Amino acid sequence: MLGGTQKRKNKARSLLTRIVNTLTAKLEIGGPMASLYLLGNPDHYTNQNVVVFYWKSYVTEVVKVWK
């Protein structure tokens, strides 16, 4: 729709709005969640980076110290 006319853009916007409204009515998800899904955005936002933590390695190191 990038090169389409304004009329086509409005029709596309209207269609997406109807799709989101239909999904919201038939499924038990909210409108914001449906739009996030349709736009391909993540379903959560955070200002922190999650660090992978390997529990088994941690336990192994702790057991070495406690022996």
Secondary structure, 3 states (H helix, E strand, C coil): CCCCCHHHHHHHHHHHHHHHHHHHHHCCCCHHHHHHHHHCCCCCCCCCCCCCCCHHHHHHHHHHHHC
